[in-house]
Amino acid sequence: MSRKRRSADLSISLVRRPHDLVTLGAKRAAAAQAIALKARLRGADAFYVWLASARDVTLCTLDREMAARASSFCNVAAP
């Protein structure tokens, strides 16, 4: 189920080089799926939460719903 769309001005793109390419294999997909089910997140959001948790970095998001649901898995901050 998708959430209501918010205005485009809430989208922020931060680019830092060099980029890290993160592949999604079976183990990582299963870990992200577990987070999706526990936190009631969509697939891509769950992967971002898993990645922040796995890399021990803060997840930066303007999405309040995602922030609230992700906070038990990783540190979350607004930009």
C-alpha positions, 0 to 999 in steps of 0.5 A: 500500500502506498502513502499519499504523495507529498509535494515535490519540494520535499525531495532532497538529493544529496550526492557524495563521491565516490559512490558506494554500490550496494548489491541486493542478494538473497541474504540482504533481501531477507534481512530487508524483508524482515525489517519490512514486516516488523516495521510495516515498511515498503520494500525500498524503505526497508532496504534503506533502513537495513542499509543504515543499520548494517553500515551503522550510519544515520538514516536521513529522511523527511518522511515522518512515517518512515522515520517513526517506523525505522527508529527502532532499527537505526538512528534517524534524523531530518536533513 
